[in-house]
Amino acid sequence: MHKKRFFILFLLAFIFLNYRLSTIDYRLANAEVKIVAIVNNEIITQKDLDDFVNFTAMQYSKEYSGRELEEKMAALKPELLDKLIEDSLILQEAKKNNIAIDETRVREKIEAIKRDYNGDVNFQAALKKQGLVQADVERRLRNQMLTLSIIQEKVRKKIIVRPDEVTEFYNHNSEKFISPEEREVLVVTLENRDLANSFSYHFRAGQKIEDLATRYPFTVNKLTAVKGENLRKEVDEAVFKMGLSEVSSPVKIDEKYYVFKLENIIPPAKRTLAEAQEEINNYLFDTKMQAAFDKWMKEIKEGSYIKITEE
């Protein structure tokens, strides 16, 4: 069953250390600052937005590249300013509710980060390279803790998933809990076509792979395959045409040749309610959490002064 990534942009804002929010009076001291949004008594500048866009693109570059990344960011960009506005509103709400942060936790987080950098010297050097000081990181950690605390208080702790809801979801979505057929395959890799053809012939004729290893240079791996899931087309076609114990003809992929032997077929099976319970509970919790968070944010926005000045 598909699991959605909860609040992905919201979480990106947590770790976006270059993003700052200050009072209007302070930020207006710089006459060249372009304001893109006013959120009650705070502002968001064009630099804040540009930096957040660039940071988000950097995060998505781990999954996308080239034109695909450009298209992803073009679709995402309109949402980013709203995420910065929400971040500001949540922090203001936390302060309004007198949420307190244990400074010991902040210090512990800082020390953990320093350990990741193998010490204070490397940590300070990394900060300097980005134009930051330790106080910037501490401020963002406090803001993160404030945000999590107010969401826990106002939204998360009120979410309840009842056992009968889990059972009902399972009964009404039974097809989601049927695992597809799996095929356990022996994969033999050879370097050229002649070797692969000869090996495949003798392997199909019943010779043991241990005996063939004395005559052919190859490597052996095992693969558990599910049709259509992360398999190259050539592999998918070869593996799912074979019968049990059958050996394939050589399949060329890039510069190598592969021979497959189907060793086992695991038929489709339906998970029991007990086996699926935790997954269903998490899904229902996330679904309710998203709806409750959206409702809470809508109420906050309706009671706030928000002006978007970006053209």
C-alpha distance (Angstrom), angle and dihedral (degrees) to the residues before:
residue distance angle dihedral
M1 . . .
H2 3.79 . .
K3 3.79 115.5 .
K4 3.81 115.5 -154.1
R5 3.78 119.4 -139.3
F6 3.78 103.8 -113.3
F7 3.82 117.5 -132.0
I8 3.82 94.2 -18.8
L9 3.80 95.6 169.2
F10 3.78 90.4 40.3
L11 3.80 89.8 55.5
L12 3.79 91.5 45.9
A13 3.79 87.8 58.3
F14 3.81 89.0 56.8
I15 3.77 94.0 62.5
F16 3.78 96.5 37.4
L17 3.80 96.1 109.3
N18 3.81 96.8 177.0
Y19 3.78 92.5 60.6
R20 3.84 112.6 101.5
L21 3.79 133.8 -175.8
S22 3.80 119.5 -170.0
T23 3.79 137.5 157.6
I24 3.79 120.6 -66.6
D25 3.78 93.7 -117.1
Y26 3.79 92.8 54.5
R27 3.79 95.7 47.0
L28 3.80 94.4 44.6
A29 3.78 88.7 60.7
N30 3.81 85.4 83.9
A31 3.80 104.8 68.1
E32 3.81 92.8 -162.4
V33 3.82 94.9 59.2
K34 3.79 111.2 114.8
I35 3.80 111.3 -145.4
V36 3.80 115.6 -147.2
A37 3.81 97.9 175.4
I38 3.79 141.2 11.7
V39 3.81 115.7 -150.6
N40 3.81 110.2 -171.4
N41 3.84 101.7 -66.2
E42 3.80 96.2 -12.4
I43 3.79 134.4 78.2
I44 3.78 137.7 -148.1
T45 3.79 116.1 -149.6
Q46 3.78 131.5 -151.3
K47 3.80 88.2 -109.6
D48 3.81 90.5 55.0
L49 3.79 89.3 53.1
D50 3.82 95.4 42.8
D51 3.79 91.5 48.8
F52 3.79 91.6 49.1
V53 3.82 91.2 48.9
N54 3.81 90.6 50.5
F55 3.79 92.4 45.5
T56 3.79 91.6 49.8
A57 3.80 90.7 49.0
M58 3.80 88.7 52.4
Q59 3.82 90.4 53.7
Y60 3.81 93.3 47.4
S61 3.81 91.4 47.2
K62 3.82 86.0 76.9
E63 3.82 87.8 69.1
Y64 3.81 104.5 23.8
S65 3.81 137.5 37.3
G66 3.79 142.2 -179.2
R67 3.78 117.3 -3.4
E68 3.80 92.8 -6.3
L69 3.81 90.1 58.6
E70 3.81 91.5 47.2
E71 3.80 91.6 51.7
K72 3.82 91.1 47.1
M73 3.80 92.2 52.1
A74 3.81 93.0 44.6
A75 3.81 89.1 55.6
L76 3.80 92.4 43.9
K77 3.81 101.3 43.7
P78 3.84 97.5 82.6
E79 3.82 89.2 58.7
L80 3.79 97.3 51.9
L81 3.80 98.2 74.5
D82 3.79 89.7 50.8
K83 3.81 89.0 52.1
L84 3.80 90.9 53.6
I85 3.80 89.7 48.6
E86 3.81 90.5 50.8
D87 3.80 91.0 48.8
S88 3.81 90.2 53.6
L89 3.81 92.6 47.2
I90 3.80 93.0 49.4
L91 3.80 92.2 51.0
Q92 3.80 90.4 48.6
E93 3.80 89.4 50.0
A94 3.81 90.9 51.2
K95 3.80 91.5 52.3
K96 3.80 91.5 45.3
N97 3.82 88.8 55.0
N98 3.81 91.6 48.9
I99 3.80 93.4 -118.9
A100 3.81 107.0 -178.8
I101 3.78 126.2 -151.0
D102 3.78 122.6 -146.3
E103 3.81 104.7 -125.9
T104 3.80 89.0 -152.8
R105 3.80 88.8 67.5
V106 3.81 90.6 51.2
R107 3.80 91.5 51.8
E108 3.80 90.9 47.2
K109 3.81 90.7 52.3
I110 3.80 91.4 49.1
E111 3.80 91.2 50.5
A112 3.81 90.3 49.2
I113 3.80 90.5 51.9
K114 3.80 90.7 49.1
R115 3.81 89.8 53.1
D116 3.80 88.6 53.9
Y117 3.81 87.4 56.0
N118 3.81 91.3 47.2
G119 3.78 93.7 -112.9
D120 3.78 146.2 -18.1
V121 3.82 95.6 -74.8
N122 3.81 93.8 59.2
F123 3.80 91.2 41.9
Q124 3.82 93.1 53.2
A125 3.81 90.7 46.1
A126 3.81 91.1 52.5
L127 3.81 90.4 50.0
K128 3.78 92.5 49.1
K129 3.80 90.6 51.0
Q130 3.82 89.0 58.9
G131 3.79 94.5 43.3
L132 3.80 92.8 -107.5
V133 3.78 137.4 123.7
Q134 3.80 129.1 -152.7
A135 3.81 91.0 -98.7
D136 3.83 88.8 63.5
V137 3.78 91.0 57.0
E138 3.79 92.4 44.7
R139 3.80 90.5 51.6
R140 3.80 91.9 51.3
L141 3.81 91.1 47.7
R142 3.81 90.3 52.2
N143 3.78 90.2 48.5
Q144 3.78 90.6 49.3
M145 3.80 91.4 50.8
L146 3.81 91.4 46.2
T147 3.79 90.3 50.9
L148 3.79 94.5 48.7
S149 3.80 91.5 45.6
I150 3.80 96.0 51.7
I151 3.81 91.8 45.5
Q152 3.79 89.5 49.7
E153 3.82 90.4 50.0
K154 3.80 99.2 42.8
V155 3.80 102.9 31.2
R156 3.79 121.3 3.0
K157 3.81 101.1 53.1
K158 3.80 90.2 52.7
I159 3.81 93.9 59.1
I160 3.81 114.6 103.0
V161 3.80 127.6 178.3
R162 3.79 111.3 -162.7
P163 3.84 121.7 -147.8
D164 3.81 91.0 -120.5
E165 3.82 89.8 56.9
V166 3.80 89.8 55.3
T167 3.81 91.1 49.4
E168 3.81 92.7 46.9
F169 3.80 92.1 50.3
Y170 3.80 90.6 49.6
N171 3.81 92.9 50.0
H172 3.81 93.8 47.4
N173 3.82 95.4 44.7
S174 3.79 102.1 39.0
E175 3.81 92.8 140.4
K176 3.82 89.8 64.6
F177 3.79 91.1 64.6
I178 3.80 99.0 53.5
S179 3.78 109.6 105.1
P180 3.82 112.4 -144.6
E181 3.77 126.1 -118.4
E182 3.80 113.6 -75.2
R183 3.78 127.3 -155.1
E184 3.80 123.4 -154.4
V185 3.78 108.2 -148.9
L186 3.79 135.5 -174.2
V187 3.82 109.2 -138.7
V188 3.81 119.8 -157.7
T189 3.81 117.4 -169.6
L190 3.81 121.9 -157.1
E191 3.79 132.2 178.2
N192 3.82 103.8 -131.9
R193 3.81 141.9 25.2
D194 3.81 99.3 -113.4
L195 3.79 92.8 52.4
A196 3.81 90.8 45.1
N197 3.84 93.3 50.4
S198 3.78 92.8 47.8
F199 3.79 93.3 45.6
S200 3.80 92.5 47.7
Y201 3.82 91.5 50.3
H202 3.81 94.2 52.5
F203 3.81 93.3 40.6
R204 3.82 90.3 53.1
A205 3.79 89.2 47.7
G206 3.81 88.8 62.9
Q207 3.77 104.1 -98.8
K208 3.79 113.5 148.6
I209 3.75 119.0 -110.0
E210 3.81 90.2 -127.5
D211 3.81 89.8 60.8
L212 3.80 93.1 44.2
A213 3.81 89.7 52.9
T214 3.80 89.3 70.6
R215 3.82 90.7 59.1
Y216 3.79 106.3 32.1
P217 3.83 130.7 51.2
F218 3.80 106.4 -133.8
T219 3.77 143.8 133.2
V220 3.79 125.2 -127.9
N221 3.80 129.6 -147.2
K222 3.78 136.5 163.6
L223 3.79 125.7 -125.8
T224 3.80 132.0 -167.7
A225 3.79 105.5 -154.2
V226 3.79 131.8 -164.4
K227 3.79 114.3 -170.4
G228 3.78 113.0 -100.1
E229 3.80 95.2 0.9
N230 3.81 113.9 121.3
L231 3.79 94.0 -41.9
R232 3.76 125.6 132.6
K233 3.79 111.7 -114.6
E234 3.82 92.8 -114.2
V235 3.81 92.0 53.2
D236 3.80 93.8 44.5
E237 3.81 92.3 51.5
A238 3.80 93.7 47.6
V239 3.80 98.4 44.2
F240 3.80 98.1 45.5
K241 3.80 95.1 47.2
M242 3.82 93.7 58.1
G243 3.76 128.1 93.9
L244 3.78 122.9 -136.9
S245 3.85 112.4 -63.7
E246 3.81 90.8 6.1
V247 3.82 120.1 140.1
S248 3.78 120.4 -142.3
S249 3.77 130.5 -134.9
P250 3.81 113.2 -105.6
V251 3.80 115.0 -72.7
K252 3.81 117.4 -154.9
I253 3.80 115.1 -141.1
D254 3.78 116.4 173.9
E255 3.81 105.0 -43.0
K256 3.81 99.2 -25.2
Y257 3.80 137.0 75.7
Y258 3.79 124.4 -131.3
V259 3.80 131.1 -160.7
F260 3.80 117.9 -165.6
K261 3.78 130.8 -158.0
L262 3.79 119.4 -167.9
E263 3.81 105.7 -136.1
N264 3.80 102.8 170.1
I265 3.81 142.3 4.0
I266 3.78 117.6 -149.2
P267 3.81 107.7 -160.9
P268 3.81 123.4 -137.3
A269 3.80 113.8 -79.8
K270 3.78 134.5 -171.0
R271 3.79 117.7 -129.9
T272 3.79 115.7 -129.0
L273 3.78 122.6 -117.8
A274 3.80 89.0 -105.9
E275 3.81 90.9 54.0
A276 3.82 93.4 47.7
Q277 3.80 97.9 38.1
E278 3.80 98.6 96.4
E279 3.80 93.5 46.9
I280 3.82 91.9 48.8
N281 3.80 92.1 46.7
N282 3.82 91.0 52.0
Y283 3.79 91.9 47.4
L284 3.81 93.7 49.8
F285 3.81 91.2 44.8
D286 3.82 91.8 51.7
T287 3.80 91.4 46.4
K288 3.81 92.4 51.3
M289 3.79 91.0 42.5
Q290 3.80 92.1 53.7
A291 3.81 92.3 49.1
A292 3.81 92.9 46.5
F293 3.81 92.2 46.4
D294 3.81 91.7 50.3
K295 3.83 90.6 49.6
W296 3.81 91.6 48.4
M297 3.81 92.3 48.5
K298 3.80 91.3 48.7
E299 3.80 90.6 53.9
I300 3.81 91.7 48.7
K301 3.81 92.3 48.7
E302 3.79 91.9 49.2
G303 3.81 89.2 55.6
S304 3.81 95.4 45.6
Y305 3.79 138.0 78.0
I306 3.80 108.0 -117.0
K307 3.77 122.7 170.1
I308 3.80 122.1 176.3
T309 3.79 109.6 -156.4
E310 3.82 98.4 174.7
E311 3.80 112.3 115.7
